[in-house]
Amino acid sequence: MKIAIIGTGNLGRSIAKGLITTDAITSLYLTKRHLDDIKEFEGYKNVVLTSDNADAVKNSDIIIFAVQPAHLEKILIDTKSLLTENHVLISTITGFSIAKMESIVGEDQFVIRAMPNTAIAVGKSMTCICSNEKGQERIKVAEAIFNRLGTSIAIPENQMQAATVVCASGIAFWMRLIRATTQAAIQLGFDAKEAQELAMHTCDGAANLLITTGNHPEQEIDKVTTPKGCTIEGLNEMEHKGLSSSLIQGMVSSFNKINSIKTDQL
């Protein structure tokens, strides 16, 4: 694949690393205003560093936009004359709708939105993808890219706000749960380093059990709860204190907030 990443900041670098390490590229153009910021990619085969977005677009088929939201409109305006019927445009910019992109580049372009999370840096992102009608013909291309950097799922664009809460904000929610587990382990006698190791690897194991088996969480909970046992005692106390309801209410509040921000921007 001939890919360009326009705006190689933190997210762009993570995507680039994943594409390079999984040998997914025929060529990779990385753009950045200050090339010293991405000199770590110097010397990689078929990787070109440039501050010229037009050059990157002309020499690539798949264009991944990873710039700040305020910069995307101008970049699209400046490069739209270079776009051909073969270009696939993938935007990772939150809040920049497909309709707004189409208003600049036209409805006849393959336009895709992707919403990765920060776990993309370690190849574990949960990335949600949507597209315009034309882009449905190339949605598998985007899935192939982001499946190399974790897991992807195609959703309707009207679910992207909710996906931002579940997947992007969700990283922070899970981090807080791991931190709380770490604090409990310290109180139970483990030192801080050991406590965090126990918490994060137990979390990883729980997630992988569900991923591997396809089971519902309650099926796995049943395997470790016994009559009058310590596990059910702990679970019931957590529910009495509102663990599930607090998490659900927090995620709904986050969703309401992101929608209010979108409304304010209209």
C-alpha positions in Angstrom: 0.0 0.0 0.0 1.2 3.5 -0.9 0.2 5.5 2.2 0.7 9.1 3.4 0.2 10.3 6.9 -0.6 14.0 6.9 0.4 15.3 10.3 2.8 12.9 12.0 2.1 13.9 15.7 1.6 11.4 18.5 -1.2 9.5 16.8 0.4 9.7 13.3 3.7 8.3 14.8 1.9 5.4 16.4 0.1 4.6 13.1 3.4 4.8 11.2 5.2 2.5 13.7 2.5 -0.1 13.3 2.5 0.1 9.5 6.3 -0.2 9.4 6.6 -3.1 11.9 3.9 -5.1 10.2 5.4 -4.5 6.8 2.1 -3.0 5.5 3.6 -0.4 3.1 4.9 -0.2 -0.4 5.8 3.4 0.4 5.0 5.6 3.4 5.1 9.4 3.3 5.2 11.2 6.7 4.5 14.9 6.8 5.4 17.3 9.6 6.1 21.0 9.6 9.3 20.4 11.6 11.0 17.3 10.3 13.3 17.1 13.3 10.3 15.9 15.2 10.1 12.7 13.2 13.7 12.0 12.5 13.3 8.7 14.3 11.9 7.4 11.0 15.0 8.3 9.0 16.6 5.4 7.3 13.5 3.1 7.1 13.1 1.5 3.7 10.5 3.2 1.5 9.7 5.8 4.2 9.9 9.5 3.1 9.8 12.4 5.4 8.6 15.7 4.1 7.0 19.0 5.0 5.2 19.1 1.6 1.7 17.7 2.0 1.1 18.0 -1.8 4.1 15.8 -2.5 2.8 13.2 -0.1 -0.7 13.2 -1.7 0.7 13.0 -5.2 2.8 9.9 -4.4 0.3 8.0 -2.3 -3.1 6.2 -2.8 -4.2 6.2 0.9 -4.1 9.5 2.8 -4.5 9.3 6.6 -5.2 12.7 8.1 -3.9 13.0 11.7 -3.7 16.8 12.1 -5.3 19.1 14.7 -9.0 19.7 13.9 -8.5 23.4 13.1 -6.0 22.5 10.4 -7.9 19.9 8.4 -10.1 22.2 6.4 -7.2 24.2 4.9 -5.2 21.0 4.1 -8.2 19.6 2.3 -8.7 22.8 0.3 -5.0 23.0 -0.5 -4.8 19.4 -1.8 -8.2 18.7 -3.3 -7.0 19.5 -6.8 -4.4 16.7 -6.5 -7.0 14.0 -5.6 -7.8 11.3 -8.1 -10.5 8.7 -8.3 -8.1 6.3 -6.7 -7.4 8.2 -3.5 -8.8 6.9 -0.2 -9.1 9.6 2.4 -9.1 8.5 6.0 -9.6 11.1 8.7 -8.8 10.4 12.4 -10.0 13.9 13.4 -12.8 13.9 16.1 -15.8 16.0 15.3 -15.0 16.6 11.6 -17.9 15.0 9.8 -18.0 13.2 6.6 -20.5 15.7 5.2 -18.0 18.5 5.9 -15.2 16.6 4.2 -17.5 16.0 1.2 -18.4 19.7 1.0 -14.7 20.3 0.3 -13.5 17.3 -1.7 -16.7 16.2 -3.2 -19.0 13.2 -2.8 -17.2 11.2 -5.5 -14.2 10.7 -3.2 -13.7 7.7 -1.0 -14.1 9.3 2.5 -13.6 7.3 5.7 -13.5 8.4 9.3 -11.5 6.3 11.8 -11.6 6.8 15.6 -8.6 4.9 17.2 -7.7 5.1 20.9 -4.3 5.7 22.5 -3.6 1.9 22.8 -2.7 2.2 19.1 0.8 3.0 20.3 1.1 -0.7 21.5 -0.9 -2.3 18.6 -4.0 -2.7 20.8 -6.4 0.0 19.6 -10.1 -0.5 19.3 -10.8 1.6 16.2 -14.2 2.4 15.0 -14.7 3.2 11.3 -17.4 4.8 9.1 -17.6 6.1 5.6 -19.6 8.0 3.0 -21.6 6.0 0.5 -18.6 6.0 -2.0 -16.2 5.0 0.8 -18.1 1.7 1.4 -16.2 0.4 -1.6 -12.9 0.9 0.3 -13.9 0.3 3.9 -12.0 -3.0 3.9 -8.8 -1.1 3.1 -9.3 0.9 6.3 -10.1 -2.2 8.3 -7.0 -3.9 7.0 -4.8 -0.9 8.1 -6.3 -0.6 11.6 -6.5 -4.4 12.2 -2.7 -4.3 12.0 -2.8 -1.8 14.9 -5.4 -3.6 17.0 -9.0 -4.4 16.2 -11.5 -2.4 14.1 -15.2 -2.4 13.6 -17.4 -0.6 11.1 -20.3 1.5 12.5 -22.7 4.1 11.3 -21.4 7.7 11.6 -24.2 8.6 14.0 -22.6 6.2 16.5 -19.1 7.8 16.4 -19.9 10.1 19.3 -20.9 7.1 21.5 -17.8 5.2 20.2 -15.6 8.0 21.3 -16.9 7.6 24.9 -16.8 3.8 24.9 -13.4 3.4 23.2 -11.4 6.6 23.4 -12.6 7.9 26.8 -12.9 4.3 27.8 -9.1 4.0 28.1 -9.3 6.5 30.9 -12.2 4.7 32.6 -10.3 1.3 32.6 -7.1 3.0 33.8 -9.0 4.4 36.8 -10.4 0.9 37.6 -6.9 -0.6 37.4 -5.6 2.2 39.6 -8.3 1.4 42.2 -7.4 -2.3 42.1 -3.8 -1.3 42.6 -4.7 0.8 45.6 -6.7 -2.0 47.1 -3.7 -4.4 46.6 -1.4 -2.0 48.4 -3.9 -1.9 51.3 -3.9 -5.7 51.4 -0.1 -5.8 51.8 1.6 -5.6 48.4 4.1 -2.9 47.5 3.2 -0.4 44.8 5.1 -2.0 42.0 3.8 -5.5 42.7 0.2 -4.1 43.2 0.1 -2.5 39.8 1.6 -5.6 38.1 -1.1 -7.7 39.7 -3.9 -5.3 38.7 -2.9 -4.7 35.1 -2.1 -8.3 34.2 -5.3 -9.5 35.9 -7.2 -6.9 33.8 -5.5 -8.1 30.6 -6.3 -11.7 31.4 -9.9 -11.0 32.0 -10.2 -9.2 28.7 -8.4 -11.9 26.8 -10.6 -14.6 28.3 -13.6 -12.9 26.8 -11.9 -12.2 23.5 -10.7 -15.8 23.2 -13.8 -17.6 24.4 -16.5 -15.3 23.2 -18.2 -15.8 26.5 -20.4 -13.3 28.3 -18.7 -11.7 31.3 -21.2 -13.4 33.7 -20.2 -16.8 32.4 -16.6 -16.2 33.5 -17.8 -14.6 36.8 -19.8 -17.8 37.6 -16.6 -19.8 37.3 -14.9 -17.9 40.2 -17.9 -17.4 42.5 -18.8 -20.1 45.0 -21.6 -20.3 47.6 -20.7 -18.1 50.6 -17.3 -17.4 49.0 -15.1 -14.3 49.1 -15.6 -13.4 45.4 -19.4 -13.1 45.6 -19.0 -11.2 48.9 -16.7 -8.7 47.2 -18.9 -8.4 44.1 -22.1 -7.8 46.1 -20.4 -5.1 48.3 -19.2 -3.3 45.1 -22.7 -3.4 43.7 -24.2 -2.2 46.9 -21.8 0.8 46.6 -22.9 1.4 43.0 -20.0 0.1 40.9 -22.0 -0.8 37.8 -24.4 2.1 38.0 -21.6 4.6 38.6 -19.7 3.4 35.6 -22.8 3.5 33.4 -23.8 7.0 34.7 -20.3 8.3 34.1 -20.2 7.0 30.5 -23.7 8.6 29.8 -22.5 11.9 31.3 -19.4 11.8 29.1 -21.7 11.1 26.1 -24.0 14.0 27.0 -20.9 16.3 27.4 -19.5 15.4 24.0 -22.9 16.1 22.4 -23.1 19.5 24.1 -19.7 20.4 22.8 -20.8 19.4 19.3 -24.0 21.5 19.7 -22.0 24.6 20.9 -19.8 24.4 17.8 -22.7 24.5 15.4 
